[in-house]
Amino acid sequence: MKVYGATISPMVRKVLMALEIKGLDYQVEFVIPFNTPEGFEKISPLKKIPALVDGDVSLADSTVICEYLEDRYPETPLYPSDPVLKAKARWFEEYADTVLMKVTAEGLYFERVVKKLMGMETDEEKVQKNLKKNMPKTLDYMESVSPAEGFLVGDSLMMADIAIGSSFINAGYAGFEPDSSKYPNFAAYMQRIKAHPAFQVRMKEDAKFINKE
Amino acid sequence: MKVYGATISPMVRKVLMALEIKGLDYQVEFVIPFNTPEGFEKISPLKKIPALVDGDVSLADSTVICEYLEDRYPETPLYPSDPVLKAKARWFEEYADTVLMKVTAEGLYFERVVKKLMGMETDEEKVQKNLKKNMPKTLDYMESVSPAEGFLVGDSLMMADIAIGSSFINAGYAGFEPDSSKYPNFAAYMQRIKAHPAFQVRMKEDAKFINKE
């Protein structure tokens, strides 16, 4: 299997985590959204990352890809089998892909890290506005749903945890960590899931990438 | 089951179509996003529509709800069972929920219909810009994927068709129809799926709502 994208992207990381935890072989082809290779729209119609090629199957969108990996390679499940828990899991993934994408990625990581790597100027005013206006309600929600122990929807790390964790890992790269005195459950939950071996592998790779540039 | 939302919303229509085709009983509780009832965030954390209550299960997000209905009430399937086709189906639904939401809803239906119903002024400049800048590439893509006969991913109307169809039905309420000389496959496909009895029921209900105001 081939994953197209930048390994440090929170959306690409979702796919890499799923592949690693399921023990599937894969290669990464480095693609960034601003400069996609000729013909990339045949794999990813909107030229977005991640995209996956598995034999003669081409797929785009991190959630579509992760659900596909689950359906086609069900060993080591990353979604609960119970329909109600599975729906809860999908809600958290959707929340991460939409709300957290805006708050932790577009309004924070993208401004402070991606723009810097690309030689562009951070719009720190935008970042501060985001941290004041959007971040507190996001953290309030995360605190309200974070379990005191274990994971969001199952007995092990699943896609819901991967999606949420992945977003806040990139917020961390932009210098933001949840305040453990205000958000004790969420801060502890984040520490717990970041300790997972698959996240550790990814974060070590990310460190090389960030330090190289 | 109780569906919270406005029946004319393309996202709410996805859920109503799923319930109707699966033959499940439901009631609709009228909710609009601008003025949600007290405590609605307990059902829909972002106060968005649609939301669903099924016994003690509360869910938000049209895709999360439709996947839940499929998992919990599998009779009359609305997603293919093959993992590759199911992934394709999910891609089309994601495309509808993101790209079409912007092009056919936010930049068109919302401006010309919703704003009018609410006594606000249509930003026709925004609509024209959207129709010139975004609509052509959207229609090019839809034409490239529309089947000459039948449906997007199966032998019957499924969620992929429902999501795409639902978006363009609302574009129709805003006076936009795809040009059948430029987009013959897509225009014919839209006519074909709009003729489905479940879409016909919904569109008759919509007509009452639009004409009432």
HADDOCK unambig.tbl for C-alpha pairs under 7 A between the chains (distance, minus, plus):
assign (segid A and resid 64 and name CA) (segid B and resid 87 and name CA) 5.90 0.50 0.50
assign (segid A and resid 64 and name CA) (segid B and resid 90 and name CA) 6.06 0.50 0.50
assign (segid A and resid 64 and name CA) (segid B and resid 91 and name CA) 6.19 0.50 0.50
assign (segid A and resid 68 and name CA) (segid B and resid 83 and name CA) 6.08 0.50 0.50
assign (segid A and resid 68 and name CA) (segid B and resid 87 and name CA) 5.65 0.50 0.50
assign (segid A and resid 71 and name CA) (segid B and resid 83 and name CA) 5.60 0.50 0.50
assign (segid A and resid 72 and name CA) (segid B and resid 83 and name CA) 5.72 0.50 0.50
assign (segid A and resid 83 and name CA) (segid B and resid 68 and name CA) 6.08 0.50 0.50
assign (segid A and resid 83 and name CA) (segid B and resid 71 and name CA) 5.59 0.50 0.50
assign (segid A and resid 83 and name CA) (segid B and resid 72 and name CA) 5.72 0.50 0.50
assign (segid A and resid 87 and name CA) (segid B and resid 64 and name CA) 5.90 0.50 0.50
assign (segid A and resid 87 and name CA) (segid B and resid 68 and name CA) 5.65 0.50 0.50
assign (segid A and resid 90 and name CA) (segid B and resid 64 and name CA) 6.08 0.50 0.50
assign (segid A and resid 91 and name CA) (segid B and resid 64 and name CA) 6.20 0.50 0.50
